[in-house]
Amino acid sequence: MKILVAVKRVIDYNVQIRVKSDSTGVETENVKMSMNPPDENAVEEALRIKESGKAEEVIAISIGEEKAQETIRTALAMGADRGIHVKATHDVEPLAVAKILQKIVEKEKPQIVLLGKQAIDDDSNQTGQMLSALLGWAQGTFASKIELEASAAIITREIDEGLEKVKLPFPIVATCDLRLNEPRYASLPNIMKAKKKPIDNYTSDELGIDVSPRVRQLKVTEPPKREKGVMVADVAELVQKLKHEAKVI
C-alpha cells in the first residue's frame, strides 16, 4: 500500500498575524513559517500505518513557492520516504489544489490520501472533499481515529452530535483532525537524512492544471478591538441591557 500526504506551508501558529499596510493581505515577509498543524497529524498517521506494516511507502506533497520544499523536508525528516513539489508562484485555491492532487494520484496510484482537515491560514476545509469528488473515492473527513482492515478503513469522525464511525472501501481520501494523534518531533539524524531523500518537481503547466484565481480578494482588515466590559448592579439590570442594548434576548 502507498500513502500520499498533502502538506501546506503556513504562518506558524505561534506568530501574531499582522495585516499589510495596504490591506491586500497578511504580512509574510520575515515571518516564521511551518507545516500546517493538521497536516502534521496526517503525516504522523501515515507513518504509524507504515510502521504497523500496512503500508510500504509514504509520499509527502506540497504545492507552492520554492520554500515549500522546506515543509516537504520536515515531512521527510519525520519519516516520509520521498517528496513531490508542485511549484506555484502565488497562493493556489482549494479547487486547483484538488485538481493537482488528482493528477499526482493518477501518477502515483496510492490507496490512501491523507490531508489536514483544514489549513490555519485560509480555513477553507474544502480540498479533501473536492479531491474525493474528482477521484470518485470514498471520503472520511475530520478523522479522530483511523483503523485499517484488509479492504476497507474504519474512520471515527468528529461531528456536532459527537462521534460517527464510517467504513470506507479502498481507495480513500481522509482529512485528519488534531485529536487523531500526537505528531513526532524530527530528530537531528533524521533531519540530516532528509536532505538526501528525493523530491520530484512539477509545475501546474506540466500537469495541465489552470491555477488562475477564481476568487478576488477585495480587502483584508483586522477585527475590531474588543470594547471594555460594563459592570451591572444586579441581574435585573443585566437582563435589561441584554434585551434593549445588545438585543440578544
JOMO-V924554 format. One record per helix or strand of 3 or more residues. SS is the DSSP state (A for helix, B for strand). FROM is the first residue (numbers start at 0). TO is the last residue. Records with the same first field share a line. If there is no record, write none. Layout:
SS=FROM-TO ; FROM-TO
This chain:
B=1-5 ; 8-10 ; 32-34 ; 56-63 ; 81-86 ; 111-115 ; 137-147 ; 151-158 ; 161-168 ; 171-175 ; 198-202
A=36-50 ; 67-77 ; 93-107 ; 126-134 ; 177-179 ; 187-193 ; 203-206 ; 234-243
